[in-house]
Amino acid sequence: MAKRTVSFLWKLYAILLCGFVVAPLGAVAVIAFQSRRIAAFPIESWTVSWFREALVDRQLANGVFTSLRIALLVATLSTCLAIVSAHVLCRTRVRSQLMYFLGVALPSLIPVILTGIAFLMYFQLLGVRGSGWSIVVAHTCYCSPLALAVLYRPYLSLDRDIEDAAKNLGASPLQTVLRVILPQIFRGVVAAFVLAFLLSWDEFVIAWFVGGFTNTFPTVLYGALGTSYTPSLPAMTVMTASLSIVLIGTVVFCLDRRAAVQGEMDG
Amino acid sequence: MRFVVHHRLAKLLRPSRLVLSSHVLWQAVFFFGALAALVLVALSKVEDYRLTPSLSFDALATIVSTGRYVSALQNSLSLALSASILAMVLGCPLGYALAFELSPRARRWVLLFLVWPFCSNYVLRMYGWQLWLAENGVLKSLASSVGINVGDISLLNTRGASLVGLLSVLVPLSSVLVFLSLKRMNPVLIQAARNLGASAFQTLLRIHFAYALPGLVIAFLLSFLLTLGDFAATSILGGNQEYLIATAIQDRLKVNALPEAAAMGIEMLCVAAVVLTIGFLVLVRTRTEGHALQRE
């Protein structure tokens, strides 16, 4: 009997913490349906008009599209750089793997506000005005370590025999990469791409410091939260969050399937 | 001689070599360049609203000596410490539950719920907490509907509010890290320890804790660094009531005092370096102990 209660208590703890983590999202989702302009509980009347408003809002739309463009570029660059780094870590004899990893992953490890103002100073000194491109550069530095972390395991478990066979049959390095390596780590590549995309998409601090007059979705939200708040903001968040959930689902599916296949191969 | 030098250079700049070092080159040019720029700006002066390069330690001296900035550092450090300790205390049991107490199906659901908020906007998640903690927010309206008069206690604009926001990010992180750390453990070890006469408490301490330790250390490190770097939670939920490094930096940037902002950045860099080094040393020690356990 005691065992049952203990087990129940563990489950309760897990549920409570999950609730704690999801609570803010829940509040945001609920408030998106409130008719009043000013967020207040308890909710008296409901509406879906804010969703329509969110889709029409110019500033919001600009922010979303800017974020989208930046995130796509960042994800592409990060994944490519991460593939290269994974190759270096797994296939070449670098003097110290740890040093290499630190050198490449440092932007992700230090406080993000530090990365933000370092890039701010950098672009100021270079005389580059804040723009989408500066955000792309800064975000790539910030997101590529995550892509590397995701790609490391898949790269490590590549079948070297196939690679050697391809080289023996005369494939050039480029051909080996494109036709032998990439198809094998494809799911890892997709996972890395999506995670880098989401990390850049949601990133606020660096975009705030480096963007100048360019506004990404998070910076639009931060700027508008004070005085120009309308419920179309939470409405837009609900829509974009739903999209992100779909993307995360794809990542989980990719990683899960690969683990299952790996299990079959090992077992 | 010239032929040898040319040959060596050509070997270094081989296309394949360049491609392989592209990630390092990217970080070197942009990120380490940015760090260098930070140092350069910290050593400059602002004259007539323009940044003039010089070798002046004025900015750095101001940061270290002025009371306001010193207390900003202290506040940031204490906030980071509280957040990290709380994250470990709350996250460690969940990590244990994920590793041992939950069924695989429950585990997948819990992990999904823990990870899912991360695909939403950080800023709006903090705003979500504002909705919970504000004057006509969820908690207060729930309390008044049940009849509890909470009166004038303001939940927002306090350190507690910032901590709530921060923990909603840090607890999932530490739980997952502890879970991954505990997953490595072979359950046979527990049986073996029991057979050899260890009490439940002894097994907990010497086996579970030993395996969880690397995860705990990494969780603490990351939580610490994440809290230092945050400024959305403390400004949206904490209302900038506490003078933190992040607030001080924003402050200085508003009046175009770039060298001082950069100097604070350098201060933060030093703190991060110290924290990372200590963490790394602790990790190396726990790793070797863990291996000793596995060999036995």
Interface residues (C-beta under 8 A of the other chain):
Chain A: S7 W10 K11 Y13 A14 L17 C18 F20 V21 V22 A23 P24 L25 G26 A27 V28 I31 A39 A40 F41 P42 C80 L81 A82 V84 S85 H87 V88 T92 Y100 G103 V104 L106 P107 L109 I110 P111 V112 I113 L114 T115 I117 A118 F119 L120 M121 Y122 Q124 L125 L126 V137 A138 T140 C141 S144 L148 P173 L198 D202 E203 F204 V205 F217 P218 L221 Y222 L225 L233 P234 T237 T240 A241 S244 I245 L247 I248 V252
Chain B: S16 V19 L20 S21 S22 H23 V24 W26 Q27 A28 F30 F31 G33 A34 L35 A36 A37 L38 L40 V41 L51 L90 P93 L94 A97 L98 E101 L102 A106 V110 L112 F113 L114 V115 W116 P117 F118 C119 S120 N121 Y122 V123 L124 R125 M126 Y127 G128 W129 L131 W132 A134 N136 G137 V138 K140 S141 L142 S145 G165 L167 S168 V171 P172 S175 L225 L226 L228 G229 D230 F231 A232 I236 I245 A246 I249 L253 L258 A261 A262 G265 M268 L269 A272 L276
